[in-house]
Amino acid sequence: MATPIQENLISKNKEYASAFTKGHLALPPAKKYAVVTCMDARIDPASAFGISLGDAHVIRNAGGIARDAIRSLVISEQLLGTTEVLVVKHTGCGMLTFKNEDAHAIVEEKLGAEGKTELAQTDFLPFPDLDEAVRDDVAFLKGSKAIPEHVTVSGWVYEVESGKVRAVE
């Protein structure tokens, strides 16, 4: 039996597929760029950043962390030809609200000893300063041997309160 979320997926996909005309799009992104951003449900990268279907790779994870996205970025660049990366973090990010010790304590409390053991070496990658985290991720990508020097990397903050983006230097 399908859950309400699964039923919604089926119903909305049926509507979407009935008018779908983009099956001809090429595998590599047409505008040759990737966006690394947060998984936060308040961010709609396509609408907020002007990304049409087929334009770019959008890589999402908790906090929009570049280190967490490196595997996907290497595939995006080396196999699919992207030449630019936008790192976009956001105001009000949950990653600003805790430290690693806090996350590990919650894991132990909610998942028990087995969960604690399985995730003992996990760095949840929280950050205390938004702009500094953007700068750190940009520096990480620019300094990584896995990201070629010709790849343009820039950092941004999306303001969930206003829908606006601002560059971080």
Long-range contacts (C-beta under 8 A, 24 or more apart in sequence): 22-53, 22-54, 25-53, 25-54, 26-54, 27-80, 28-80, 28-81, 28-82, 29-54, 29-55, 29-56, 29-57, 29-76, 29-80, 29-81, 29-82, 30-54, 30-55, 31-55, 31-56, 32-81, 32-82, 32-83, 32-84, 33-57, 33-82, 33-83, 33-84, 33-85, 33-86, 34-58, 34-59, 34-72, 34-73, 34-76, 34-77, 34-82, 34-84, 34-85, 34-86, 35-59, 35-85, 35-86, 35-88, 36-60, 36-61, 36-64, 36-65, 36-66, 36-69, 36-73, 36-85, 36-86, 36-87, 36-88, 36-137, 37-64, 37-87, 37-88, 37-89, 37-90, 37-158, 38-62, 38-63, 38-64, 38-88, 38-89, 38-90, 38-93, 38-95, 40-90, 40-92, 40-93, 40-94, 40-160, 42-90, 42-92, 42-160, 43-90, 43-158, 43-160, 45-88, 48-158, 48-163, 48-165, 49-86, 49-88, 49-165, 56-82, 57-82, 62-94, 62-95, 62-124, 62-125, 63-89, 63-93, 63-94, 63-95, 63-125, 63-126, 63-127, 63-133, 64-88, 64-89, 64-90, 64-93, 64-137, 65-95, 65-125, 65-137, 66-137, 66-138, 66-140, 66-141, 67-125, 67-137, 67-140, 68-125, 70-144, 70-146, 73-141, 73-146, 73-147, 74-146, 74-147, 77-147, 77-148, 77-151, 82-151, 83-150, 83-151, 83-152, 84-151, 84-152, 84-153, 84-154, 85-141, 85-147, 85-151, 85-152, 85-153, 85-154, 86-154, 86-155, 86-156, 87-134, 87-137, 87-138, 87-141, 87-153, 87-154, 87-155, 87-156, 88-155, 88-156, 88-157, 88-158, 88-165, 89-130, 89-133, 89-134, 89-137, 89-155, 89-156, 89-157, 89-158, 90-157, 90-158, 90-159, 90-160, 91-130, 91-157, 91-158, 91-159, 91-160, 91-161, 92-160, 92-161, 93-130, 95-125, 95-126, 95-127, 95-133, 96-126, 96-127, 96-128, 96-130, 97-126, 98-124, 98-126, 99-126, 100-124, 100-126, 130-157, 131-157, 131-168, 134-168, 135-168, 138-168
